């Protein structure tokens, strides 16, 4: 059998793919659909060949499917644990449903070797476009791009992925938060963060650093804790690390509200009063922020608008065919609550100066 996979990439038919694989069409079709009647070894070999030559099943009809796919990148192939991803999937279903479009959702494990292959809903031409939510590997996104299917990503960057992206932009709100706290007498700030590989997390970290520098506030490395879990346990661990490093800063910023909740719980377990001793703020403005004691100051992220703009990007590509990468930013805003206040000792110093 001649090796034709080195030729310029083009759309192969199922018959041509079968010829390349040295198998009949029914065997190839069953392998692509993971039919158990085909051995795992043989099936894997055929699927790898299909991926290599960029094979995609041809649509059964020329008109659009009126469906959009939501690809969710998770730690496993199960339902995503991340609240953000679950909310994004729900919002997308609501928006697309209101537009009279069907929604296909596929969960893709970040840790699985299957990420080297096209998602089924893309490979089988079941959708007219896809929205990517979560952190996808560059290899997988490149494979999706080669199919020329309209695609847009949420909370990533077009520079990294090469496709249009929509993400939250917390920078103005973070600058406002730090500047306001500095005006209230705070001179030491901590930042509890997760994985700096994520574009949105990196943006929050960089804004924090740049704002402190612009205000002439010394940035102590011991007050920047990264690599934490994004849940309650991440906030707990972050506070414990800060306490091991010595005196606590008077203000703590957290990458998200769950971490802020964990930080508040650990501070209160250690007799630290919020905001009398330490001010604390989160990000995402989740519903429980109003139910905490004290209520939690947080940066609101307009998730409905983020998803809506991602849908608009995909629909525009379907209509125009333009796949040019671009970034659309949706600014966040601060929701002020009881968890932040004047720096400890600020009122005492003011009253002493007035007496003297």
URPEMO-V240417 format. One record per helix or strand of 2 or more residues. SS is the DSSP state (hx for helix, st for strand). FROM is the first residue (numbers start at 0). TO is the last residue. Records with the same first field share a line. If there is no record, write none. Layout:
BEGIN
SS: FROM-TO + FROM-TO
END
This chain:
BEGIN
hx: 13-20 + 24-31 + 39-52 + 82-97 + 112-115 + 119-122 + 137-145 + 157-160 + 170-182 + 198-213 + 220-222 + 231-243 + 256-268 + 286-289 + 302-319 + 345-354
st: 66-73 + 101-108 + 128-132 + 149-153 + 163-168 + 188-191 + 223-224 + 250-253 + 278-283 + 296-299 + 326-330 + 332-334
END
